[in-house]
């Protein structure tokens, strides 16, 4: 069953998140967790996520705005480590509510609530007419990188914040996608280095064949997304990002992801 469900999720999520710049891991991890222990699922997701971003990078690298990668990506990289260092001390100590549905326990934490509020705030910039044309000056890019990196290291949810911020700096649709992918690759490399110990611990349980199949399915999704990008406008991309951010923020706020 996992050889059917997981590749389908990987393909659809990869095609959809090609435009938004986030969400593959969010959708793929729960699917993998249905069939594997959580630590194995996290390792599998990390590998597929990194390979998928690397493939995206090859396809769209000519559109990367390297100045923004440096201004946004480097602070994100540095502060992701800081967030990761604080993870054990803060995340589990800030549970404000807990509930159960069908024997599954969901926790609402202060950190997730803060990220959810930030995400909805950014999403409103894409949906409210008075705010839609507002753009952030480049001098604020490091602040966006700090927020994205810090909360990414702390809770793993840096992609949505990154996309929310990059949609407001005046990039074309191609540059938005390519620049976001390059920053995501930087974060993935740092995450893989942190996860390496855990991956080595569970390597005997890793299903390499499933990793290959899921990665190939994700590659197909990227290919489809890359073809579709020529047929849509930056306004469509921004709306996709905004709607996905709101859905993600609600799920995050209620402890579902």
Backbone as JSON, one array per atom type, in Angstrom:
{
  "sequence": "XXXXXXXXXXXXXXXXXXXXXXXXXXXXXXXXXXXXXXXXXXXXXXXXXXXXXXXXXXXXXXXXXXXXXXXXXXXXXXXXXXXXXXXXXXXXXXXXXXXXXXXXXXXXXXXXXXXXXXXXXXXXXXXXXXXXXXXXXXXXXXXXXXXXXXXXXXXXXXXXXXXXXXXXXXXXXXXXXXXXXXXXXXXXXXXXXXXXXXXXXXXXXXXXXXXXXXXXXXXXXXXXXXXXXXXXXXXXXXXXXXXXXXXXXXXXXXXXX",
  "N": [[0.82, -1.21, 0.0], [1.98, 1.22, 0.77], [3.65, 1.73, -1.38], [2.0, 2.73, -3.24], [0.41, 4.85, -2.16], [2.31, 6.73, -1.05], [4.08, 7.55, -3.24], [2.08, 8.83, -4.82], [1.24, 10.94, -3.13], [3.7, 12.27, -2.95], [4.1, 13.08, -5.63], [1.83, 14.75, -6.22], [2.02, 16.67, -4.16], [4.55, 17.73, -4.66], [4.18, 18.92, -7.2], [2.25, 20.87, -6.59], [3.53, 22.36, -4.56], [5.62, 23.39, -5.91], [5.02, 25.9, -6.8], [4.3, 27.3, -4.46], [6.49, 27.03, -2.8], [6.73, 25.71, -0.41], [5.63, 22.98, 1.71], [5.87, 20.31, 0.81], [7.24, 18.55, 2.6], [5.5, 18.79, 4.76], [3.17, 17.54, 3.84], [4.12, 15.05, 3.03], [5.36, 13.8, 5.23], [3.27, 12.96, 7.16], [2.08, 10.94, 5.59], [4.15, 9.08, 5.27], [4.5, 8.45, 7.93], [2.4, 6.81, 8.45], [3.2, 4.3, 7.81], [5.73, 3.86, 8.83], [7.97, 4.05, 11.72], [8.16, 7.16, 13.58], [10.75, 8.39, 13.66], [12.05, 7.17, 11.52], [10.34, 7.97, 9.45], [10.76, 10.74, 9.47], [13.45, 10.85, 8.68], [13.28, 9.7, 6.1], [11.61, 11.59, 4.86], [13.23, 13.89, 4.98], [15.32, 13.19, 3.25], [14.01, 12.81, 0.74], [12.94, 15.37, 0.46], [15.23, 17.01, 0.27], [16.49, 15.99, -2.08], [14.49, 16.55, -3.91], [14.4, 19.37, -3.85], [16.96, 19.86, -4.81], [16.73, 18.95, -7.42], [14.8, 20.76, -8.39], [16.39, 23.04, -8.2], [18.28, 22.64, -10.25], [16.63, 22.87, -12.48], [15.66, 25.52, -12.39], [17.7, 27.32, -11.91], [18.79, 29.42, -13.43], [17.21, 31.61, -13.03], [17.64, 32.57, -10.51], [17.93, 35.06, -8.01], [20.69, 36.12, -6.81], [21.54, 38.03, -5.02], [19.41, 38.4, -3.27], [19.3, 35.86, -2.22], [21.64, 35.84, -0.69], [21.12, 37.99, 1.1], [18.79, 37.18, 2.38], [18.96, 34.36, 2.7], [21.41, 33.71, 4.08], [21.17, 34.9, 6.75], [18.93, 33.35, 7.48], [19.99, 30.78, 7.47], [21.91, 30.93, 9.52], [20.33, 31.62, 11.79], [18.65, 29.46, 11.89], [20.12, 27.49, 13.07], [20.34, 28.57, 15.63], [17.65, 28.52, 16.42], [17.29, 25.75, 16.4], [18.97, 24.99, 18.49], [17.56, 25.98, 20.65], [15.36, 24.42, 20.65], [14.86, 22.0, 22.22], [14.69, 23.14, 24.75], [12.57, 24.89, 24.73], [10.26, 24.2, 23.08], [8.85, 21.88, 24.09], [8.12, 22.81, 26.5], [6.14, 24.61, 26.31], [3.48, 23.92, 25.91], [0.15, 24.67, 25.52], [-2.37, 23.71, 25.25], [-4.13, 20.6, 24.8], [-5.53, 17.98, 22.92], [-7.57, 15.15, 21.89], [-8.26, 13.18, 19.05], [-9.79, 10.48, 17.65], [-7.98, 8.74, 18.97], [-5.59, 9.98, 18.43], [-3.24, 12.3, 19.53], [-3.16, 15.79, 19.79], [-1.26, 18.74, 20.04], [-1.33, 22.08, 21.13], [0.87, 24.65, 20.95], [2.78, 27.45, 22.27], [4.79, 28.34, 20.53], [4.01, 27.31, 17.99], [1.61, 28.64, 17.74], [2.44, 31.3, 17.58], [3.89, 31.27, 15.16], [1.79, 30.59, 13.44], [0.1, 32.86, 13.64], [1.82, 34.81, 12.57], [2.01, 33.82, 9.95], [-0.65, 34.02, 8.97], [-0.91, 36.76, 9.1], [0.96, 37.56, 7.12], [-0.27, 36.33, 4.93], [-2.6, 37.81, 4.58], [-1.65, 40.05, 3.34], [-1.59, 39.31, 0.72], [-4.22, 38.91, 0.07], [-5.91, 41.04, 0.81], [-7.06, 43.89, -0.81], [-6.03, 46.52, -0.28], [-3.55, 46.01, 0.75], [-2.27, 44.45, -1.05], [-0.53, 45.39, -3.11], [1.61, 46.27, -1.71], [5.08, 46.32, -1.01], [8.1, 44.92, 0.36], [10.98, 46.75, 1.23], [14.35, 46.02, 0.18], [16.1, 46.23, 2.31], [14.89, 45.07, 4.45], [15.07, 42.38, 4.09], [17.03, 40.75, 5.5], [15.76, 40.64, 8.01], [13.48, 39.15, 7.43], [14.77, 36.77, 6.76], [15.91, 36.11, 9.23], [13.61, 35.66, 10.83], [12.39, 33.55, 9.39], [14.44, 31.58, 9.39], [14.93, 31.23, 12.17], [12.42, 30.34, 13.27], [12.16, 28.16, 11.65], [14.26, 26.5, 12.49], [13.39, 26.12, 15.07], [10.78, 25.06, 14.96], [10.56, 23.8, 12.54], [9.13, 24.95, 10.49], [9.9, 26.75, 8.36], [9.57, 27.22, 5.64], [7.04, 28.27, 4.83], [7.01, 30.84, 5.98], [9.2, 31.92, 4.64], [8.3, 31.93, 1.94], [6.07, 33.6, 2.21], [7.28, 36.03, 2.78], [9.01, 36.48, 0.57], [7.23, 36.84, -1.53], [6.62, 39.5, -1.46], [8.67, 41.15, -2.28], [8.92, 42.04, -4.83], [9.62, 40.22, -6.89], [9.77, 38.41, -10.01], [7.61, 35.71, -11.17], [9.18, 33.52, -11.9], [11.65, 34.16, -10.73], [10.92, 34.31, -8.06], [10.26, 31.61, -7.46], [12.7, 30.3, -8.12], [14.61, 31.6, -6.49], [13.59, 31.09, -3.95], [13.85, 28.3, -3.93], [16.65, 27.98, -3.97], [17.34, 29.07, -1.48], [15.96, 27.28, 0.13], [17.43, 24.98, -0.39], [19.84, 25.59, 0.91], [18.94, 25.61, 3.59], [18.07, 22.97, 3.76], [20.46, 21.57, 3.52], [21.72, 22.28, 5.91], [19.87, 21.18, 7.66], [19.99, 18.45, 7.02], [22.57, 17.92, 7.87], [22.26, 18.17, 10.61], [20.36, 16.22, 11.07], [21.78, 13.98, 10.43], [22.9, 12.27, 12.33], [20.61, 11.07, 13.44], [19.61, 9.85, 11.15], [21.62, 8.01, 10.63], [21.26, 6.35, 12.78], [18.88, 5.08, 12.24], [19.27, 3.87, 9.85], [19.28, 1.18, 9.14], [16.65, 0.59, 9.03], [15.66, 2.08, 7.01], [13.88, 2.39, 4.0], [15.15, 2.06, 1.11], [14.33, 1.59, -1.51], [11.76, 2.66, -1.5], [12.36, 5.33, -0.99], [13.64, 6.0, -3.38], [11.55, 5.62, -5.25], [9.6, 7.44, -4.29], [11.06, 9.81, -4.54], [11.47, 9.94, -7.32], [8.81, 10.22, -8.1], [8.28, 12.69, -6.95], [10.04, 14.22, -8.5], [8.74, 14.07, -10.98], [6.49, 15.53, -10.35], [7.69, 18.05, -9.96], [8.58, 18.52, -12.56], [6.14, 18.72, -13.91], [5.09, 20.98, -12.61], [6.99, 22.87, -13.41], [6.45, 23.05, -16.12], [3.87, 24.09, -16.05], [4.27, 26.62, -15.0], [4.75, 28.43, -17.0], [2.29, 29.09, -17.9], [0.88, 30.51, -16.07], [0.28, 33.47, -14.03], [2.14, 35.87, -12.01], [0.41, 36.85, -10.15], [-1.38, 34.73, -9.81], [0.35, 32.85, -8.69], [0.91, 34.17, -6.27], [-1.62, 34.12, -5.07], [-2.0, 31.36, -4.75], [0.05, 30.84, -2.94], [-0.84, 32.42, -0.75], [-3.34, 31.22, -0.04], [-2.51, 28.59, 0.59], [-0.85, 29.16, 2.71], [-2.68, 30.13, 4.63], [-4.3, 27.83, 5.09], [-2.31, 26.11, 6.03], [-1.44, 27.56, 8.27], [-3.72, 27.52, 9.94], [-3.92, 24.74, 10.42], [-1.48, 24.41, 11.7], [-1.77, 26.09, 13.94], [-3.7, 24.7, 15.37], [-2.3, 22.52, 16.12], [-2.12, 20.37, 14.39], [-0.18, 19.96, 12.47]],
  "CA": [[0.0, 0.0, 0.0], [2.84, 2.4, 0.85], [4.25, 1.98, -2.69], [0.99, 3.43, -4.05], [0.0, 6.1, -1.51], [3.4, 7.68, -0.84], [4.44, 8.21, -4.51], [1.0, 9.73, -5.25], [1.35, 12.13, -2.29], [4.93, 12.97, -3.34], [3.91, 13.7, -6.94], [0.87, 15.84, -6.13], [2.56, 17.7, -3.27], [5.67, 18.37, -5.34], [3.66, 19.79, -8.25], [1.58, 22.01, -5.96], [4.46, 23.18, -3.78], [6.57, 24.03, -6.83], [4.64, 27.31, -6.87], [4.23, 27.92, -3.14], [7.81, 27.02, -2.17], [6.71, 24.96, 0.85], [4.51, 22.06, 1.87], [6.15, 18.92, 0.47], [7.51, 17.82, 3.83], [4.29, 18.81, 5.59], [2.23, 16.56, 3.32], [4.74, 13.74, 2.86], [5.68, 13.19, 6.53], [2.17, 12.17, 7.71], [1.87, 9.75, 4.77], [5.2, 8.12, 5.63], [4.31, 8.05, 9.33], [1.39, 5.76, 8.49], [3.81, 3.0, 7.54], [7.04, 3.73, 9.46], [8.14, 4.8, 12.96], [8.32, 8.59, 13.33], [12.14, 8.75, 13.36], [12.32, 6.72, 10.15], [9.55, 8.83, 8.56], [11.45, 12.04, 9.4], [14.66, 10.65, 7.87], [12.86, 9.51, 4.71], [11.11, 12.88, 4.37], [14.38, 14.79, 4.81], [16.07, 12.78, 2.06], [13.2, 13.12, -0.44], [12.81, 16.83, 0.4], [16.49, 17.57, -0.21], [16.69, 15.61, -3.48], [13.49, 17.27, -4.69], [14.86, 20.76, -3.98], [18.15, 19.85, -5.66], [16.24, 18.83, -8.8], [14.23, 22.07, -8.7], [17.5, 23.98, -8.38], [18.85, 22.41, -11.58], [15.68, 23.33, -13.49], [15.32, 26.96, -12.35], [18.82, 28.08, -11.37], [19.11, 30.63, -14.21], [16.36, 32.71, -12.58], [17.93, 32.89, -9.11], [18.45, 36.39, -7.69], [21.67, 35.74, -5.79], [21.61, 39.09, -4.01], [18.39, 38.1, -2.27], [19.72, 34.62, -1.55], [22.62, 36.22, 0.34], [20.51, 38.86, 2.1], [17.76, 36.44, 3.11], [19.35, 32.99, 2.99], [22.47, 33.58, 5.09], [20.58, 35.04, 8.1], [18.05, 32.2, 7.73], [20.85, 29.64, 7.78], [22.52, 31.14, 10.84], [19.33, 31.61, 12.85], [18.05, 28.13, 11.99], [20.91, 26.78, 14.08], [19.95, 29.11, 16.93], [16.34, 27.95, 16.73], [17.46, 24.33, 16.7], [19.57, 24.89, 19.82], [16.54, 26.29, 21.65], [14.22, 23.52, 20.45], [14.6, 21.12, 23.37], [14.43, 23.91, 25.96], [11.37, 25.72, 24.63], [9.09, 23.65, 22.43], [8.07, 20.97, 24.91], [7.75, 23.49, 27.75], [5.17, 25.67, 26.02], [2.2, 23.34, 25.5], [-0.92, 25.43, 26.17], [-3.6, 22.92, 25.19], [-3.95, 19.28, 24.22], [-6.8, 17.3, 22.7], [-7.45, 13.86, 21.23], [-9.25, 12.81, 18.04], [-9.54, 9.12, 17.16], [-6.78, 8.23, 19.64], [-4.41, 10.77, 18.07], [-3.09, 13.44, 20.43], [-2.69, 17.02, 19.14], [-0.83, 19.72, 21.04], [-1.25, 23.49, 20.74], [1.99, 25.25, 21.68], [2.99, 28.89, 22.07], [5.61, 28.57, 19.35], [3.21, 27.08, 16.8], [0.6, 29.7, 17.68], [3.12, 32.51, 17.12], [4.16, 31.1, 13.73], [0.5, 30.62, 12.75], [-0.33, 34.25, 13.59], [2.68, 35.48, 11.6], [1.66, 33.36, 8.61], [-1.93, 34.62, 8.58], [-0.61, 38.18, 8.89], [1.57, 37.69, 5.8], [-1.23, 35.91, 3.9], [-3.54, 38.91, 4.38], [-1.02, 40.99, 2.4], [-1.89, 38.86, -0.64], [-5.66, 38.78, -0.14], [-6.6, 42.31, 1.0], [-6.69, 44.81, -1.9], [-5.25, 47.67, 0.18], [-2.2, 45.58, 1.11], [-1.74, 43.55, -2.07], [0.57, 45.97, -3.87], [2.69, 46.67, -0.81], [6.29, 45.53, -1.13], [9.09, 45.16, 1.4], [12.29, 47.17, 0.74], [15.37, 44.99, 0.33], [16.79, 46.35, 3.59], [14.21, 44.23, 5.44], [15.27, 40.97, 3.76], [17.67, 40.01, 6.6], [14.78, 40.4, 9.07], [12.7, 38.01, 6.97], [15.61, 35.59, 6.88], [16.05, 35.8, 10.66], [12.34, 35.06, 11.28], [12.21, 32.27, 8.72], [15.43, 30.64, 9.88], [14.75, 30.95, 13.6], [11.26, 29.48, 13.49], [12.43, 26.9, 10.96], [15.06, 25.67, 13.38], [12.65, 25.86, 16.29], [9.59, 24.22, 14.76], [10.61, 23.14, 11.24], [8.17, 25.56, 9.58], [10.51, 27.94, 7.77], [9.23, 27.41, 4.24], [5.88, 29.14, 4.65], [7.45, 32.21, 6.28], [10.07, 32.36, 3.55], [7.48, 32.24, 0.77], [5.24, 34.77, 2.52], [8.11, 37.22, 2.72], [9.57, 36.68, -0.76], [6.21, 37.3, -2.48], [6.43, 40.94, -1.32], [9.88, 41.9, -2.58], [8.92, 42.45, -6.23], [10.24, 39.25, -7.79], [8.92, 37.77, -11.01], [7.21, 34.37, -10.72], [10.32, 32.62, -12.07], [12.67, 34.52, -9.74], [10.37, 33.93, -6.75], [10.4, 30.17, -7.3], [14.11, 29.91, -8.16], [15.31, 32.14, -5.32], [13.11, 30.32, -2.81], [14.44, 26.96, -4.01], [18.06, 28.05, -3.58], [17.38, 29.25, -0.02], [15.52, 26.01, 0.72], [18.56, 24.05, -0.47], [20.76, 25.94, 2.0], [18.34, 25.14, 4.84], [18.05, 21.5, 3.72], [21.83, 21.09, 3.79], [21.96, 22.42, 7.35], [19.0, 20.22, 8.35], [20.53, 17.1, 6.82], [23.76, 17.77, 8.72], [21.77, 17.97, 11.97], [19.63, 14.96, 11.11], [22.63, 12.87, 10.01], [23.03, 11.31, 13.43], [19.37, 10.3, 13.53], [19.5, 9.01, 9.96], [22.55, 6.89, 10.78], [20.71, 5.45, 13.79], [17.75, 4.33, 11.71], [19.57, 3.51, 8.47], [18.94, -0.22, 8.89], [15.2, 0.5, 8.8], [15.29, 2.93, 5.87], [13.46, 1.68, 2.8], [15.8, 2.78, 0.02], [13.5, 1.49, -2.71], [10.66, 3.61, -1.37], [12.96, 6.65, -1.15], [13.88, 6.2, -4.82], [10.26, 5.75, -5.93], [8.99, 8.71, -3.86], [11.85, 10.9, -5.11], [11.15, 10.0, -8.75], [7.46, 10.77, -8.2], [8.41, 14.13, -6.68], [10.67, 14.81, -9.68], [7.69, 14.21, -11.99], [5.69, 16.67, -9.89], [8.46, 19.26, -10.26], [8.56, 18.69, -14.01], [4.8, 19.21, -14.25], [5.03, 22.36, -12.12], [7.85, 23.72, -14.24], [5.74, 23.27, -17.38], [2.7, 24.91, -15.8], [4.65, 27.97, -14.6], [4.7, 29.29, -18.18], [0.9, 29.39, -18.23], [0.22, 31.25, -14.99], [0.84, 34.8, -13.74], [2.66, 36.04, -10.66], [-0.77, 37.03, -9.3], [-1.86, 33.39, -9.49], [1.31, 32.28, -7.75], [0.72, 34.83, -4.98], [-2.86, 33.63, -4.49], [-1.74, 29.99, -4.32], [0.85, 30.94, -1.71], [-1.67, 32.95, 0.33], [-4.32, 30.22, 0.38], [-1.81, 27.49, 1.25], [-0.36, 29.68, 3.99], [-3.8, 30.18, 5.57], [-4.63, 26.45, 5.46], [-1.19, 25.61, 6.83], [-1.44, 28.27, 9.55], [-4.81, 26.98, 10.75], [-3.52, 23.4, 10.86], [-0.38, 24.58, 12.64], [-2.29, 26.67, 15.17], [-4.45, 23.68, 16.09], [-1.42, 21.42, 16.48], [-2.28, 19.23, 13.48], [1.12, 19.75, 11.81]],
  "C": [[0.86, 1.27, 0.0], [3.47, 2.75, -0.5], [3.27, 2.64, -3.65], [0.71, 4.81, -3.47], [1.12, 7.13, -1.48], [3.88, 8.32, -2.16], [3.37, 9.18, -5.01], [1.06, 11.03, -4.46], [2.57, 12.95, -2.71], [4.75, 13.71, -4.65], [2.99, 14.93, -6.84], [1.41, 17.0, -5.29], [3.69, 18.46, -3.95], [5.2, 19.33, -6.43], [3.03, 21.04, -7.65], [2.57, 22.94, -5.27], [5.58, 23.76, -4.64], [6.3, 25.53, -6.87], [4.72, 27.99, -5.51], [5.6, 27.99, -2.47], [7.84, 26.3, -0.84], [5.57, 23.96, 0.82], [4.8, 20.61, 1.56], [6.37, 18.08, 1.72], [6.29, 17.71, 4.72], [3.3, 17.74, 5.15], [2.81, 15.15, 3.29], [4.98, 13.04, 4.2], [4.51, 12.4, 7.12], [1.91, 10.89, 6.93], [2.89, 8.67, 5.11], [5.01, 7.58, 7.05], [3.22, 6.99, 9.48], [2.01, 4.37, 8.4], [5.14, 2.77, 8.28], [7.04, 4.43, 10.82], [8.48, 6.25, 12.65], [9.75, 8.95, 12.95], [12.53, 8.32, 11.95], [11.59, 7.6, 9.15], [10.23, 10.18, 8.39], [12.69, 11.93, 8.51], [14.31, 10.5, 6.4], [12.39, 10.82, 4.1], [12.25, 13.84, 4.08], [15.14, 14.48, 3.53], [15.31, 13.16, 0.79], [13.11, 14.63, -0.64], [14.07, 17.45, -0.18], [16.7, 17.27, -1.69], [15.71, 16.35, -4.39], [13.91, 18.73, -4.9], [16.09, 20.85, -4.87], [17.75, 19.77, -7.13], [15.6, 20.13, -9.25], [15.33, 23.07, -9.03], [18.09, 23.87, -9.78], [17.95, 23.01, -12.66], [15.56, 24.85, -13.56], [16.49, 27.87, -11.98], [19.13, 29.37, -12.13], [18.29, 31.84, -13.77], [16.64, 33.16, -11.15], [18.45, 34.33, -8.99], [19.4, 36.21, -6.51], [21.8, 36.79, -4.69], [20.61, 38.82, -2.89], [18.72, 36.81, -1.52], [20.69, 34.95, -0.42], [21.96, 37.02, 1.46], [19.51, 38.11, 2.97], [18.26, 35.08, 3.59], [20.4, 32.84, 4.08], [21.95, 33.81, 6.51], [19.67, 33.87, 8.46], [18.87, 30.99, 8.15], [21.42, 29.75, 9.19], [21.49, 31.0, 11.96], [18.58, 30.29, 12.93], [18.8, 27.29, 13.0], [20.54, 27.26, 15.48], [18.6, 28.55, 17.36], [16.43, 26.49, 17.11], [18.05, 24.12, 18.1], [18.54, 25.12, 20.92], [15.38, 25.29, 21.64], [13.88, 22.71, 21.7], [14.19, 21.9, 24.61], [13.07, 24.61, 25.93], [10.13, 24.95, 24.17], [8.23, 22.81, 23.36], [7.62, 21.62, 26.21], [6.65, 24.52, 27.53], [3.85, 25.1, 25.48], [1.08, 24.06, 26.26], [-2.26, 24.7, 26.12], [-3.3, 21.59, 24.5], [-5.31, 18.63, 24.05], [-6.58, 16.03, 21.88], [-8.6, 13.64, 20.26], [-8.88, 11.45, 17.5], [-8.21, 8.56, 17.68], [-5.49, 8.93, 19.24], [-4.38, 12.03, 18.93], [-2.51, 14.63, 19.67], [-2.39, 18.05, 20.21], [-0.76, 21.11, 20.43], [-0.17, 24.14, 21.59], [2.09, 26.74, 21.38], [3.75, 29.15, 20.79], [4.81, 28.39, 18.06], [2.16, 28.17, 16.62], [1.21, 31.0, 17.14], [3.38, 32.44, 15.61], [2.86, 31.19, 12.93], [-0.02, 32.05, 12.59], [0.49, 35.03, 12.57], [2.3, 35.11, 10.17], [0.36, 33.98, 8.12], [-1.74, 36.11, 8.3], [-0.02, 38.4, 7.5], [0.58, 37.35, 4.69], [-2.22, 37.03, 3.58], [-2.98, 39.96, 3.41], [-1.32, 40.6, 0.96], [-3.38, 38.91, -0.95], [-6.42, 40.09, 0.01], [-6.13, 43.33, -0.04], [-5.79, 45.97, -1.46], [-3.79, 47.3, 0.47], [-1.51, 44.84, -0.02], [-0.53, 44.1, -2.8], [1.73, 46.46, -3.01], [3.89, 45.75, -0.98], [7.25, 45.89, -0.01], [10.39, 45.64, 0.76], [13.33, 46.08, 1.02], [16.08, 45.05, 1.67], [16.16, 45.49, 4.68], [14.39, 42.73, 5.17], [15.98, 40.19, 4.88], [16.71, 39.72, 7.75], [13.89, 39.21, 8.71], [13.48, 36.72, 7.1], [15.77, 35.15, 8.33], [14.79, 35.1, 11.17], [12.16, 33.66, 10.7], [13.17, 31.22, 9.27], [15.22, 30.24, 11.32], [13.58, 30.0, 13.85], [11.38, 28.16, 12.74], [13.24, 25.96, 11.83], [14.29, 25.25, 14.61], [11.5, 24.88, 16.07], [9.58, 23.48, 13.42], [9.73, 23.79, 10.19], [8.72, 26.84, 8.95], [10.03, 28.24, 6.36], [8.09, 28.38, 4.01], [6.23, 30.6, 4.93], [8.32, 32.76, 5.17], [9.25, 32.78, 2.33], [6.63, 33.48, 1.0], [6.03, 36.05, 2.38], [8.58, 37.51, 1.3], [8.53, 37.14, -1.78], [6.07, 38.82, -2.48], [7.68, 41.76, -1.64], [10.03, 42.2, -4.07], [9.58, 41.51, -7.19], [9.25, 38.79, -8.85], [8.58, 36.37, -10.51], [8.38, 33.39, -10.81], [11.38, 32.88, -11.0], [12.21, 34.14, -8.33], [10.6, 32.44, -6.48], [11.87, 29.78, -7.2], [14.86, 30.38, -6.92], [14.88, 31.39, -4.06], [13.71, 28.93, -2.76], [15.89, 26.98, -3.54], [18.21, 28.24, -2.07], [16.98, 27.97, 0.67], [16.64, 24.97, 0.68], [19.57, 24.31, 0.63], [20.25, 25.39, 3.33], [18.35, 23.61, 4.89], [19.43, 20.92, 4.04], [22.13, 21.17, 5.27], [21.12, 21.42, 8.12], [19.54, 18.8, 8.24], [21.74, 16.87, 7.71], [23.37, 17.53, 10.17], [21.11, 16.61, 12.1], [20.52, 13.74, 10.87], [22.76, 11.81, 11.09], [21.79, 10.44, 13.53], [19.21, 9.36, 12.33], [20.4, 7.8, 10.09], [22.02, 5.87, 11.79], [19.61, 4.56, 13.21], [18.01, 3.79, 10.3], [19.22, 2.07, 8.14], [17.46, -0.39, 8.59], [14.73, 1.34, 7.62], [14.95, 2.06, 4.66], [13.98, 2.45, 1.58], [14.96, 2.74, -1.25], [12.36, 2.49, -2.67], [11.16, 5.04, -1.52], [13.14, 6.97, -2.63], [12.56, 6.44, -5.55], [9.59, 7.08, -5.58], [9.72, 9.9, -4.46], [11.55, 11.06, -6.6], [9.75, 10.59, -8.97], [7.49, 12.27, -7.95], [9.06, 14.85, -7.85], [9.63, 15.04, -10.8], [6.8, 15.39, -11.64], [6.38, 18.0, -10.19], [8.43, 19.56, -11.76], [7.22, 19.26, -14.47], [4.65, 20.68, -13.83], [5.82, 23.31, -12.98], [7.21, 24.01, -15.6], [4.56, 24.23, -17.19], [3.05, 26.37, -15.5], [4.58, 28.94, -15.77], [3.29, 29.77, -18.48], [0.19, 30.2, -17.15], [0.94, 32.57, -14.75], [1.37, 34.84, -12.32], [1.51, 36.24, -9.68], [-1.35, 35.69, -8.88], [-0.95, 32.71, -8.48], [1.1, 32.86, -6.36], [-0.55, 34.34, -4.29], [-2.71, 32.19, -3.98], [-0.98, 30.0, -3.0], [-0.02, 31.37, -0.54], [-2.66, 31.92, 0.86], [-3.66, 29.05, 1.1], [-1.28, 27.92, 2.61], [-1.48, 29.68, 5.03], [-4.19, 28.77, 6.03], [-3.56, 25.88, 6.38], [-1.19, 26.25, 8.21], [-2.53, 27.76, 10.48], [-4.46, 25.6, 11.3], [-2.41, 23.48, 11.91], [-0.89, 25.1, 13.99], [-3.04, 25.68, 16.03], [-3.62, 22.43, 16.38], [-1.51, 20.21, 15.57], [-0.97, 18.92, 12.76], [2.24, 20.29, 12.7]]
}
